[in-house]
């Protein structure tokens, strides 16, 4: 069973030190997290830069939407090839509008799906949390197995956490 | 004691002060606010009465719906363009936009209101069976129906829905950290709502990282969709209704007008927030000057687009082109056109080059009022004129040329006055109610700037140094 604790810090350097010590003690990257009420620049606490693949979603959606738009417009005209006044069967200007809208629609729908997937929403296990985070405190949470939680608590205390809160209490 | 902790404590105090002040202001329920809400609600009810009166006349006579269509286009041009003030400077990492970006994003909620107003226009606009020119290659001969007869209705509705959806997503994402703050520190019903809206936000590094990316992507999509919606509205709901009006620049002119009016809307909103909302400490000269420069540039652009279109018709002088000039510029709506020209171009140009006005706090908002009125008149000039063309929806009337005689000026009826008053009030009402749920000033971005801001002695003065994270 997983347990979660949070150590609250006032100073960014202490929070960064806590992360270093957790790393040295053998805790994996997915076992600890920094919680802040503000978007600190990436790497402020020495944490690994989060990788995301969100940009792939709108691109993939746009390609799908474009193909759909193309198939709807070209497919219809090719299926019923009526030559009007010697003009080509495929009328590009009206096709372009639907293809553009299809592209945008695909990009938007896939972006929304991507945002949900990439955010891992809904987050089932919230872990330890303290409302002082939104005041400006920096929280270091450790979410790990029951046998490793005590050592994590000791590390946070030694570094100088202002307060430590157990998620299960 | 660790010296870092002392510095951290003072920074924390600063951040807490911002939190407490803005949160207290957000949750304050002043009588003044609710009195304005009540007044706006009364006007909005008048708008509904006006709409019901209009409904009684049915949808067959298109001319009576001209003012309605103009109102829809006006809200699209002002309120739904205002979020661009948050999007563009955010992408450019401009610090001055921080206090006003949330205000701009909240305007996107009005898009939902405008989407409802759009529904009757779908009944007003006839199908392609009336044989008007259109983007949609539709032919009435049996067996030649290559696109549905309601193509303009279908695609514009889809595009408008997408725009509104993206706008609301953008607002929600940008407000997530502030909703979490209200969830943690707020009280009453606002806390309950915030709890529901910010459920999963705890502020991990990953969440912040994704928030930034999402805001960027959704901002870019909003811009793309906004331009596209203006393209469809200006073509399918305006240009094609006037035989002989062939203007490739109209869609981009329509969108550029929206950028100008969006900036003006924000300028005025900002002024009201500072003057009456109690946000004097957050909204200052930086914001007024930043938006003022944009407004000036966009006012010049207004002239450029207008003249580029007008020149083609005026120089061409074909009978159809002269009829279009007569209808939209020199004929029944000449007085309105003069008003538009003065308020959207001449007034901003000559006022903004005058330093005492440009540098004052009241000058640029005053110009913004002019631009909003000018845009309102412009929408009336274009839409009322277009919907007053005889034969819309009638396949037996030729759609190749306008009547040679001048068309009469269509003055507003009492129902139109109610609709205009009601719908403008309705937009402001929706905006003001939304500010009760979402803080009108972006609290987390205000606290963020504290991290990057230091004051340093520079020779015999003190300067502010601002950092920019990459």
HADDOCK unambig.tbl for C-alpha pairs under 7 A between the chains (distance, minus, plus):
assign (segid A and resid 10 and name CA) (segid B and resid 5 and name CA) 6.45 0.50 0.50
assign (segid A and resid 10 and name CA) (segid B and resid 8 and name CA) 5.90 0.50 0.50
assign (segid A and resid 10 and name CA) (segid B and resid 9 and name CA) 6.64 0.50 0.50
assign (segid A and resid 11 and name CA) (segid B and resid 4 and name CA) 6.37 0.50 0.50
assign (segid A and resid 11 and name CA) (segid B and resid 5 and name CA) 5.38 0.50 0.50
assign (segid A and resid 11 and name CA) (segid B and resid 8 and name CA) 5.34 0.50 0.50
assign (segid A and resid 33 and name CA) (segid B and resid 204 and name CA) 6.46 0.50 0.50
assign (segid A and resid 34 and name CA) (segid B and resid 204 and name CA) 5.59 0.50 0.50
assign (segid A and resid 34 and name CA) (segid B and resid 205 and name CA) 6.11 0.50 0.50
assign (segid A and resid 35 and name CA) (segid B and resid 202 and name CA) 6.69 0.50 0.50
assign (segid A and resid 35 and name CA) (segid B and resid 203 and name CA) 5.00 0.50 0.50
assign (segid A and resid 35 and name CA) (segid B and resid 204 and name CA) 4.41 0.50 0.50
assign (segid A and resid 35 and name CA) (segid B and resid 205 and name CA) 6.56 0.50 0.50
assign (segid A and resid 36 and name CA) (segid B and resid 203 and name CA) 5.21 0.50 0.50
assign (segid A and resid 36 and name CA) (segid B and resid 204 and name CA) 6.42 0.50 0.50
assign (segid A and resid 37 and name CA) (segid B and resid 203 and name CA) 5.93 0.50 0.50
assign (segid A and resid 38 and name CA) (segid B and resid 444 and name CA) 6.27 0.50 0.50
assign (segid A and resid 38 and name CA) (segid B and resid 448 and name CA) 5.96 0.50 0.50
assign (segid A and resid 39 and name CA) (segid B and resid 208 and name CA) 5.61 0.50 0.50
assign (segid A and resid 39 and name CA) (segid B and resid 448 and name CA) 6.99 0.50 0.50
assign (segid A and resid 41 and name CA) (segid B and resid 469 and name CA) 6.17 0.50 0.50
assign (segid A and resid 50 and name CA) (segid B and resid 206 and name CA) 5.78 0.50 0.50
assign (segid A and resid 94 and name CA) (segid B and resid 135 and name CA) 6.34 0.50 0.50
assign (segid A and resid 94 and name CA) (segid B and resid 136 and name CA) 6.04 0.50 0.50
assign (segid A and resid 94 and name CA) (segid B and resid 137 and name CA) 6.81 0.50 0.50
assign (segid A and resid 122 and name CA) (segid B and resid 200 and name CA) 6.96 0.50 0.50
assign (segid A and resid 123 and name CA) (segid B and resid 200 and name CA) 6.32 0.50 0.50
assign (segid A and resid 131 and name CA) (segid B and resid 184 and name CA) 5.32 0.50 0.50
assign (segid A and resid 134 and name CA) (segid B and resid 181 and name CA) 5.56 0.50 0.50
assign (segid A and resid 135 and name CA) (segid B and resid 16 and name CA) 5.63 0.50 0.50
assign (segid A and resid 136 and name CA) (segid B and resid 12 and name CA) 5.68 0.50 0.50
assign (segid A and resid 136 and name CA) (segid B and resid 15 and name CA) 6.49 0.50 0.50
